[in-house]
Amino acid sequence: MVTGPQVDDAPSHDAQSLKPFARSLSHELRTPVHGVIGMLDVMHATVQEAIESQQNYKIRNVFQVLKENIEVVQGSTSTTTSSDSEIN
């Protein structure tokens, strides 16, 4: 099984997932949403590592723009999401 990098400093957006919106969602919808949020955290960590290791400033700038776009999406998901413990 292929796994992504271990993410210790990942944003805690998934801890705040699916607030009032999720209460009306079925389990079948909440579960995939949590998966998307988790993958965004993995993508963010991977892009951050690429930025830190990249020597070419043009490529580093591309990764920086990608990171900023991921953060925008993460910000929008954190406002519409909450943890399962708050839902149940």
BAFI-217850 format. One line per 10 residues: number of its first residue (from 1); their letters; for each residue x, y, z of C-alpha. Coordinates in pm, 1 decimal. Layout:
BEGIN
NUM	A	X/Y/Z | ...
% end
This chain:
BEGIN
1	MVTGPQVDDA	0.0/0.0/0.0 | 136.7/340.1/-98.7 | 103.1/608.4/164.8 | 176.4/978.9/164.5 | 432.4/1151.3/383.4 | 375.3/1163.7/755.8 | 211.9/1496.1/832.7 | 279.2/1630.1/1180.3 | 230.0/1999.9/1111.6 | -72.5/1966.2/884.1
11	PSHDAQSLKP	-334.6/2233.7/923.8 | -603.1/2130.9/1167.7 | -886.9/2209.0/927.2 | -1005.0/1848.1/939.8 | -1048.6/1884.0/1317.4 | -1305.9/2154.3/1246.3 | -1476.0/1971.2/962.4 | -1844.0/1985.3/864.6 | -1995.4/2227.2/1122.2 | -2368.1/2309.3/1079.8
21	FARSLSHELR	-2367.9/2202.8/716.3 | -2267.8/1844.6/799.8 | -2548.4/1786.4/1044.8 | -2779.1/1766.4/745.7 | -2544.9/1542.8/544.2 | -2575.1/1168.9/544.3 | -2283.2/947.0/640.1 | -2243.5/861.5/270.9 | -2159.3/1225.6/196.4 | -1961.1/1310.8/512.8
31	TPVHGVIGML	-1713.0/1027.8/467.4 | -1595.5/1132.9/118.5 | -1577.6/1496.5/230.4 | -1346.4/1397.3/514.6 | -1135.4/1204.2/264.2 | -1099.8/1511.4/43.6 | -1001.9/1724.3/342.4 | -742.1/1466.8/445.2 | -594.7/1456.3/95.5 | -570.3/1836.4/93.0
41	DVMHATVQEA	-363.4/1814.7/411.6 | -133.1/1556.0/250.1 | -103.0/1769.7/-65.1 | -21.0/2077.0/143.9 | 257.4/1895.2/330.5 | 399.0/1747.6/8.9 | 402.3/2085.2/-167.8 | 564.8/2248.8/136.4 | 842.2/1987.3/127.9 | 889.3/2049.8/-245.3
51	IESQQNYKIR	918.1/2425.0/-185.4 | 1180.4/2374.0/82.9 | 1389.3/2133.9/-126.2 | 1361.1/2307.8/-465.2 | 1665.8/2505.7/-575.8 | 1520.3/2653.0/-895.3 | 1332.5/2969.4/-798.9 | 1089.5/2945.9/-1093.8 | 981.7/2595.6/-996.9 | 969.9/2698.5/-630.0
61	NVFQVLKENI	734.2/2982.9/-726.6 | 504.0/2737.4/-906.2 | 491.3/2524.0/-591.1 | 426.6/2836.3/-382.5 | 124.4/2928.7/-598.0 | -2.6/2571.4/-569.1 | 38.9/2586.9/-190.2 | -154.6/2913.6/-173.3 | -437.0/2762.8/-380.9 | -452.9/2459.2/-152.0
71	EVVQGSTSTT	-473.0/2693.0/147.6 | -763.1/2880.6/-12.8 | -953.1/2554.6/-60.5 | -867.6/2443.6/294.0 | -997.8/2774.2/425.8 | -1325.7/2730.4/243.6 | -1368.2/2374.9/371.1 | -1298.6/2473.3/730.6 | -1590.4/2716.0/726.4 | -1836.1/2449.1/609.5
81	TSSDSEIN	-1705.6/2149.8/803.6 | -1685.4/2008.9/1160.8 | -1560.7/1696.4/1338.4 | -1766.1/1377.0/1358.2 | -1794.4/1415.8/1733.5 | -1980.4/1741.5/1685.0 | -2209.5/1582.5/1427.1 | -2314.4/1274.7/1622.9
% end
